[in-house]
Amino acid sequence: MYKIYINGRPLVFSTIPEGGFEPSGEMENLTTIYTGSPKSLLSYVDMLEKNPRFGQVTLYSPNVERLFSDFKTQFTVLEAAGGLVFNDQQEALFIYRRGSWDLPKGKIDPGESPQEAAVREVQEETGLQNVELGDFLQMTYHTYRDKKHGRVFKPTYWYRMKTSQQELVPQAEEDIEEARWMNIADFLAGDYEVYGNIRLVLEGSLGV
């Protein structure tokens, strides 16, 4: 299964259940089957981008890997990497930018590995220097548009990290207004604005 966030809402790719499924036209959870036409996928992207009434779109296919590959052909793919960083008190590092809480991440530069990019982005965006790279956590996926690339598909590699440093220096050039240590469970239970793909990483770290 793949979950791709579009305008904060998920487009889900899944295999057809053994017992089959019933297509649904409900606004909250539109469910249908992939026809095999890559161009048709953009209509579902447009639904989630432009119509706030749709909460989730689920596409079923007997070959999810092909569906995922077809989807990527409709976008410029820009890979990114980031870190879920913990201090000695087991608090996680959060940043606040553009109206939402986030985790430090950024585009992978040419010749750079995902691990190298993740550590570099954490250091640049938070001012931390002594960052120890840990295990790979998961991939997340989201889309957006910009003037240079048009439709962009961004797969992001996430890694667990730790540091003994406490002082944080948010990178103002990247529109980061604040960097803060917080308990993940308390954060998820609170009323914080956070992107769906970031919530996935946080919940995954707790085994939710």
C-alpha positions as CSV (number, residue, x, y, z in Angstrom):
1,M,0.0,0.0,0.0
2,Y,1.1,3.6,-0.7
3,K,-0.3,6.7,0.9
4,I,0.5,10.0,-1.0
5,Y,-0.5,13.2,0.6
6,I,-2.0,15.8,-1.8
7,N,-3.0,19.2,-0.3
8,G,-2.9,17.5,3.2
9,R,-5.2,14.6,2.2
10,P,-4.3,11.0,1.3
11,L,-4.4,9.3,-2.1
12,V,-4.2,5.6,-1.3
13,F,-3.0,2.9,-3.6
14,S,-3.9,-0.6,-2.5
15,T,-4.3,-4.2,-3.8
16,I,-7.8,-5.5,-4.5
17,P,-9.1,-7.3,-1.4
18,E,-9.7,-11.1,-1.8
19,G,-13.4,-10.6,-1.3
20,G,-13.5,-7.7,-3.8
21,F,-14.7,-4.3,-3.0
22,E,-17.7,-2.0,-3.6
23,P,-16.8,1.3,-5.4
24,S,-17.9,4.3,-3.4
25,G,-18.6,7.8,-4.6
26,E,-18.7,9.2,-1.0
27,M,-17.0,12.6,-0.7
28,E,-15.2,11.6,2.5
29,N,-13.7,8.4,1.0
30,L,-14.0,7.9,-2.8
31,T,-13.1,4.4,-3.7
32,T,-12.6,3.0,-7.2
33,I,-10.4,0.8,-9.4
34,Y,-7.4,1.9,-11.5
35,T,-8.2,1.8,-15.2
36,G,-4.6,1.5,-16.3
37,S,-4.4,5.0,-17.8
38,P,-1.6,7.1,-16.1
39,K,-3.2,10.3,-17.3
40,S,-6.5,9.4,-15.5
41,L,-4.6,9.6,-12.2
42,L,-4.4,13.4,-12.5
43,S,-8.1,13.7,-12.2
44,Y,-7.9,12.2,-8.6
45,V,-5.0,14.5,-7.8
46,D,-7.2,17.5,-9.0
47,M,-10.0,16.3,-6.7
48,L,-7.9,16.4,-3.7
49,E,-6.2,19.7,-4.7
50,K,-9.3,21.6,-5.6
51,N,-12.3,20.1,-3.7
52,P,-12.1,20.3,0.1
53,R,-15.1,18.0,0.4
54,F,-13.0,15.0,-0.5
55,G,-11.2,13.5,2.5
56,Q,-9.5,10.6,0.9
57,V,-9.3,8.8,-2.5
58,T,-8.5,5.1,-2.6
59,L,-7.5,3.4,-5.9
60,Y,-7.4,-0.4,-6.0
61,S,-5.3,-2.4,-8.5
62,P,-4.1,-6.0,-8.9
63,N,-0.6,-4.5,-9.4
64,V,0.1,-1.7,-7.0
65,E,3.7,-1.3,-8.0
66,R,2.7,-0.6,-11.6
67,L,0.1,1.9,-10.3
68,F,2.7,3.6,-8.2
69,S,5.1,3.7,-11.2
70,D,2.4,5.1,-13.5
71,F,1.6,7.8,-11.0
72,K,5.3,9.0,-10.8
73,T,5.4,9.4,-14.6
74,Q,3.0,12.3,-14.3
75,F,5.3,14.3,-12.1
76,T,8.8,15.7,-11.7
77,V,10.3,13.5,-9.0
78,L,12.4,15.3,-6.3
79,E,13.7,13.1,-3.6
80,A,14.2,14.5,0.0
81,A,15.4,13.2,3.3
82,G,14.9,14.3,6.9
83,G,15.3,13.4,10.5
84,L,13.3,12.6,13.7
85,V,15.8,13.8,16.2
86,F,15.8,13.0,19.9
87,N,17.6,14.6,22.8
88,D,18.8,13.0,26.0
89,Q,15.4,13.5,27.6
90,Q,13.8,11.6,24.6
91,E,12.0,14.7,23.4
92,A,11.7,15.1,19.6
93,L,12.8,18.1,17.6
94,F,10.1,20.0,15.9
95,I,10.2,23.1,13.6
96,Y,7.5,25.6,12.8
97,R,7.2,27.1,9.4
98,R,4.5,28.4,7.0
99,G,1.8,27.9,9.6
100,S,2.5,24.2,10.5
101,W,4.7,22.1,12.7
102,D,7.2,20.0,10.7
103,L,10.3,18.0,11.0
104,P,13.7,19.1,9.5
105,K,14.1,17.8,5.9
106,G,15.1,18.9,2.5
107,K,16.0,18.0,-1.1
108,I,18.8,15.4,-1.7
109,D,21.7,17.1,-3.6
110,P,23.4,15.5,-6.6
111,G,25.9,12.9,-5.5
112,E,24.5,12.8,-1.9
113,S,23.1,9.8,-0.2
114,P,19.7,10.0,1.6
115,Q,21.5,9.6,4.9
116,E,24.0,12.4,4.2
117,A,21.2,14.7,3.1
118,A,19.1,14.0,6.2
119,V,21.9,14.8,8.6
120,R,22.9,18.0,6.6
121,E,19.3,19.2,6.5
122,V,18.9,18.7,10.2
123,Q,22.1,20.6,10.9
124,E,21.3,23.5,8.5
125,E,17.6,23.9,9.6
126,T,18.1,23.6,13.4
127,G,21.7,24.7,14.1
128,L,22.7,21.3,15.6
129,Q,26.2,20.1,14.8
130,N,26.6,16.9,16.8
131,V,24.0,14.7,15.2
132,E,24.2,10.9,15.3
133,L,22.4,9.0,12.5
134,G,20.3,6.1,13.6
135,D,17.9,3.7,11.9
136,F,15.8,4.3,8.8
137,L,12.2,4.9,9.8
138,Q,10.1,5.0,6.7
139,M,9.3,6.7,3.4
140,T,6.6,9.3,3.1
141,Y,5.1,10.8,-0.1
142,H,3.5,14.1,-1.0
143,T,2.9,16.3,-4.0
144,Y,2.9,20.0,-4.7
145,R,3.3,22.4,-7.6
146,D,5.9,25.1,-8.3
147,K,6.7,27.4,-11.2
148,K,10.0,25.7,-12.1
149,H,8.9,22.0,-12.1
150,G,5.1,22.1,-12.4
151,R,3.7,19.1,-10.7
152,V,6.2,17.7,-8.2
153,F,6.2,14.3,-6.5
154,K,8.4,14.2,-3.4
155,P,9.4,10.9,-1.8
156,T,11.1,11.6,1.6
157,Y,13.5,9.2,3.4
158,W,13.1,9.5,7.2
159,Y,15.8,8.6,9.8
160,R,15.9,8.4,13.5
161,M,18.7,10.6,15.0
162,K,20.0,11.7,18.4
163,T,22.0,14.5,19.8
164,S,23.2,15.6,23.3
165,Q,22.8,19.3,22.2
166,Q,19.9,21.3,23.5
167,E,20.2,24.8,22.0
168,L,18.4,25.2,18.7
169,V,18.9,27.9,16.0
170,P,16.0,27.9,13.5
171,Q,17.1,28.7,9.9
172,A,15.2,31.9,9.1
173,E,16.2,31.7,5.4
174,E,14.0,28.6,5.1
175,D,11.1,30.4,6.8
176,I,11.5,28.5,10.0
177,E,10.1,30.6,12.8
178,E,10.7,28.3,15.8
179,A,12.5,25.1,16.7
180,R,11.4,23.3,19.8
181,W,11.9,20.0,21.8
182,M,8.5,18.3,22.5
183,N,7.3,14.9,23.7
184,I,5.8,13.1,20.7
185,A,2.8,11.6,22.5
186,D,1.9,15.0,24.0
187,F,2.3,16.6,20.6
188,L,-0.1,14.1,18.9
189,A,-2.6,14.5,21.7
190,G,-2.5,18.3,21.4
191,D,-4.1,20.7,19.0
192,Y,-1.1,21.3,16.8
193,E,-1.3,22.0,13.1
194,V,0.8,19.3,11.4
195,Y,1.0,17.8,7.9
196,G,-0.4,14.3,7.4
197,N,2.8,12.8,6.2
198,I,4.6,14.2,9.3
199,R,2.0,12.7,11.5
200,L,2.7,9.3,9.9
201,V,6.3,9.5,10.9
202,L,5.5,10.5,14.5
203,E,2.9,7.8,14.9
204,G,5.2,5.2,13.3
205,S,7.9,6.1,15.8
206,L,5.5,5.2,18.6
207,G,4.3,2.1,16.9
208,V,0.8,3.5,16.4
